[in-house]
Amino acid sequence: MAGIQHQVLPNIDTQTRDKTEEIKQWMDSVIDKIDHYKAEHHRYVKEALILLELALWKAKLDEKEENSAEGRTKNVNLDSESVRKEKRITCGADMAIENVLPFLQLQ
């Protein structure tokens, strides 16, 4: 483990700077990088959940179209926009996201 630290820590010029200050600056830069990657991970998780919701909604819409194609008569009086909204609500994305999210979050 000590070998890894020597590879990562910057070379410290003991004549011009204090070792403690150099190590503190290095630690701050590592913490900044960790914060950056956490924020990036959060963006990716958010994007993945949006894609999951859209995929489930699309599957629910396709399921409706398959049922219609199997011989059911289409009711032309149904507003397609309201049907799409209803399918988005009933596609089960909220339950799926609730069960998938714990696997994507950082501990």
JOLIN-V449647 format. One record per pair of residues at least 12 apart in sequence whose C-alpha atoms are under 10 Angstrom apart, sorted by sequence separation. I is the first residue (numbers start at 1). J is the second residue. If there is no record, write none. Layout:
i-><I I>
j-><J J>
//
This chain:
i-><10 9 10 9 10 10 9 8 9 64 64 61 61 64 60 63 61 58 61 57 60 61 57 59 60 57 58 57 58 60 61 56 57 60 56 57 59 60 57 58 54 56 57 53 56 57 55 56 57 54 56 53 55 56 53 54 53 56 52 53 50 53 49 52 53 49 52 49 50 49 52 48 49 49 49 48 46 49 45 48 46 45 44 45 45 42 41 42 41 42 41 38 38>
j-><22 22 23 23 25 26 26 26 27 83 84 83 84 87 84 87 86 84 87 84 87 88 85 87 88 86 87 87 88 90 91 87 88 91 88 89 91 92 90 91 88 90 91 88 91 92 91 92 93 91 93 91 93 94 92 93 93 96 93 94 93 96 93 96 97 94 97 96 97 97 100 97 98 100 101 101 101 104 101 104 104 104 104 105 106 104 104 105 105 106 106 105 106>
//
